[in-house]
């Protein structure tokens, strides 16, 4: 369907069974190498053949240093429109920032978004609406730490603590994890049964609370017979027993005929 829309400019809109047409021009952009993806089988070769009419390789911001200076003023104007505060560079601060931003040390992995974020930080931390050389030095240190393969720490936090005029507190040492597990319960001695909870009624009640496997041998047949009788007893016998216990039949309930024991 996508190939037909690109070639013939006719397609079915989503949720419709009637074909529509549109005279459009497709412009696509990517930062991936589609030729390599086609060779690896990750991108359809027929789709690439249809969209590959004109190809323009546009380098990143690090490969276009001439575009950095015009965007300095543009980003500061946008900051003033968003926050209602106009901020400007000092001449030396502007010269130093441009020298770093256009050098080979500036990688600009995030392209114009990263440049905009850098200028926003400078404008936010600028005192009295003027970006000075110390401000630029702090921002250069932050960007360098961000682009380092093994960052040494959070440069933004260091800059903020230094601007506050107070030393940064030492990092807390890792606390040793202690074993806070509950103490082990006493296991019963092999060959002895666990203690039986005593109930009102003495020894007989305690015997009835034991599981079948812990009931003494002579009492096991009686216990099985009682359990089988409880399972086989019908609900009607329970109701008749309840009515008899209450002393008089409840209204609307007819007790079943009593059964004589064999």
C-alpha positions in Angstrom: 0.0 0.0 0.0 2.8 2.4 0.8 4.6 1.6 -2.5 1.4 2.2 -4.4 0.8 5.5 -2.7 4.4 6.7 -3.5 4.2 5.6 -7.2 0.6 6.2 -8.2 -0.4 8.7 -5.4 -3.5 6.7 -4.7 -4.3 5.1 -1.4 -7.1 4.1 1.0 -7.5 6.4 4.0 -7.5 4.7 7.4 -10.9 3.2 8.1 -12.3 3.9 4.6 -13.1 1.5 1.7 -13.0 4.2 -0.9 -9.7 5.0 -2.7 -8.4 8.6 -2.5 -5.7 10.4 -4.5 -3.4 13.2 -3.5 -0.7 15.1 -5.4 2.0 15.2 -2.8 5.8 15.2 -2.8 7.6 13.0 -0.2 10.6 14.5 1.6 12.3 12.1 4.0 15.3 12.5 6.3 17.3 10.2 8.5 20.6 10.0 10.3 21.0 6.3 9.4 23.0 4.9 6.5 20.1 3.4 4.5 22.4 1.8 1.9 24.0 -0.2 4.7 20.6 -1.1 6.1 19.5 -2.4 2.8 22.5 -4.6 2.6 21.8 -5.9 6.1 18.2 -6.6 5.3 16.9 -4.0 7.8 15.3 -1.7 5.2 13.2 -2.7 2.2 15.2 -2.4 -1.1 12.1 -1.6 -3.2 11.0 1.2 -0.8 14.5 2.6 -0.9 14.5 2.6 -4.7 11.3 4.6 -4.8 12.3 7.3 -2.3 16.0 7.6 -3.4 15.4 10.2 -6.2 17.5 13.0 -4.9 19.9 12.6 -2.0 21.6 15.4 -0.1 24.1 14.7 2.7 23.7 17.4 5.4 26.5 17.4 8.0 25.9 17.9 11.7 26.5 21.1 13.5 30.1 20.2 14.3 30.8 20.1 10.5 29.2 23.5 9.9 31.0 26.0 12.2 29.8 28.9 10.1 26.2 28.3 11.3 27.0 28.7 15.0 27.5 32.4 15.3 24.1 33.4 13.6 22.3 31.0 16.0 23.8 32.7 19.1 21.7 35.8 18.6 18.7 33.7 17.5 18.7 31.6 20.7 19.2 34.7 22.9 16.2 36.4 21.2 14.1 33.3 21.7 15.1 33.2 25.4 14.1 36.9 25.8 10.7 36.1 24.2 10.0 33.1 26.4 11.2 34.6 29.7 10.8 38.3 29.3 14.5 39.0 30.0 17.1 40.2 27.5 20.6 38.7 27.9 23.7 39.7 26.0 27.3 38.5 25.8 30.3 40.5 26.8 32.7 41.0 23.9 35.4 38.8 25.4 32.9 36.2 26.6 31.4 36.0 23.1 34.8 35.7 21.5 35.9 32.9 23.8 32.6 31.0 23.4 32.7 31.2 19.6 36.4 30.1 19.6 35.4 26.9 21.6 32.2 26.2 19.8 33.8 26.3 16.3 36.9 24.3 17.3 37.5 20.6 16.9 37.0 20.0 20.6 33.3 20.9 20.3 31.5 17.7 19.2 27.9 18.9 19.3 26.3 15.4 19.4 22.9 17.0 19.8 23.4 19.5 17.0 21.2 22.7 17.4 19.3 21.3 20.3 22.5 21.0 22.3 23.6 24.5 21.3 20.3 25.9 22.3 20.5 24.2 25.7 24.0 25.6 26.3 22.9 29.1 25.5 19.8 28.7 27.7 22.0 27.7 30.7 24.3 30.7 30.1 21.3 33.1 29.9 19.7 31.7 33.0 22.9 31.9 35.1 23.9 35.3 33.8 23.9 38.1 36.5 22.3 41.4 35.5 21.6 40.1 32.0 25.3 39.9 31.0 27.2 36.7 30.1 30.8 37.1 31.4 34.0 35.1 30.8 33.6 33.1 34.1 30.2 32.0 32.9 31.6 30.9 29.6 34.5 29.1 31.3 32.0 27.1 33.5 29.9 26.2 30.4 32.9 25.1 28.5 33.9 22.9 31.4 30.5 21.4 31.5 30.3 20.6 27.8 33.8 19.1 27.9 32.8 16.8 30.8 29.6 15.9 28.9 31.5 14.9 25.8 34.2 13.0 27.6 34.2 9.2 27.1 34.5 8.7 30.9 32.7 11.6 32.7 34.4 12.5 36.0 31.2 13.8 37.6 28.3 16.1 37.4 29.8 19.4 36.2 26.4 21.3 36.5 26.3 20.5 40.3 29.9 21.7 40.7 29.1 25.0 38.9 26.0 25.6 41.0 27.8 25.0 44.3 30.6 27.3 43.2 28.2 30.1 42.3 26.5 29.8 45.7 29.8 30.5 47.4 29.7 27.5 49.6 31.8 24.3 49.4 30.0 21.3 48.1 29.3 18.8 50.8 31.2 15.6 50.8 29.5 12.6 49.3 28.3 10.2 51.9 30.2 7.0 52.2 28.4 3.8 51.2 26.6 2.3 54.1 27.5 -1.3 54.8 24.5 -3.5 54.3 23.7 -5.4 57.4 22.0 -8.7 57.5 18.6 -7.8 58.9 16.9 -11.1 58.4 14.7 -12.4 61.1 16.2 -14.9 63.5 15.7 -18.5 62.5 12.9 -20.3 64.2 13.6 -23.3 66.3 13.2 -26.4 64.4 11.6 -29.4 66.1 13.8 -32.1 67.2 13.8 -35.1 64.9 11.5 -37.8 66.1 9.4 -35.4 68.2 6.1 -33.8 67.0 5.7 -30.0 67.3 3.9 -28.7 70.4 0.1 -28.8 70.1 -1.9 -25.6 71.0 -4.0 -26.3 74.0 -7.7 -25.4 73.8 -10.4 -25.4 76.4 -11.5 -28.9 76.8 -8.3 -30.5 77.8 -6.6 -33.4 76.1 -9.4 -34.3 73.8 -9.6 -30.9 72.2 -5.8 -30.9 71.7 -6.0 -34.3 70.0 -8.8 -33.1 67.7 -6.6 -30.2 66.6 -3.8 -32.4 65.4 -3.4 -33.2 61.7 -4.3 -36.7 60.6 -0.7 -37.7 60.2 0.0 -36.8 63.9 -3.0 -38.5 65.4 -2.1 -41.7 67.3 -2.8 -44.9 65.4 -5.8 -46.2 67.4 -7.7 -42.9 66.8 -7.1 -42.6 63.0 -10.0 -44.8 61.9 -12.4 -42.8 64.0 -11.1 -39.6 62.6 -11.5 -40.8 59.0 -15.1 -42.0 59.7 -16.0 -38.6 61.3 -14.6 -36.7 58.3 -16.4 -39.0 55.8 -19.7 -38.6 57.7 -19.3 -34.8 57.7 -18.8 -34.8 53.9 -21.7 -37.1 53.1 -24.2 -35.4 55.5 -26.9 -33.7 53.3 -27.8 -30.0 53.9 -31.4 -30.9 54.8 -30.2 -32.8 57.9 -28.4 -29.6 59.0 -31.5 -27.5 58.5 -33.7 -29.9 60.4 -31.2 -30.0 63.2 -31.2 -26.2 63.3 -35.0 -26.0 63.4 -35.1 -28.5 66.2 -32.5 -26.6 68.1 -34.4 -23.3 67.7 -37.4 -24.9 69.3 -40.0 -23.9 66.6 -40.0 -23.9 62.8 -39.2 -20.6 61.2 -41.9 -19.0 59.0 -41.6 -20.1 55.3 -39.4 -23.0 56.1 -40.7 -26.5 56.0 -38.5 -29.0 57.8 -38.0 -32.2 55.9 -39.3 -35.4 57.5 -37.1 -36.9 60.1 -35.1 -39.9 59.2 -35.1 -42.8 61.6 -31.7 -44.2 62.2 -31.2 -47.8 61.0 
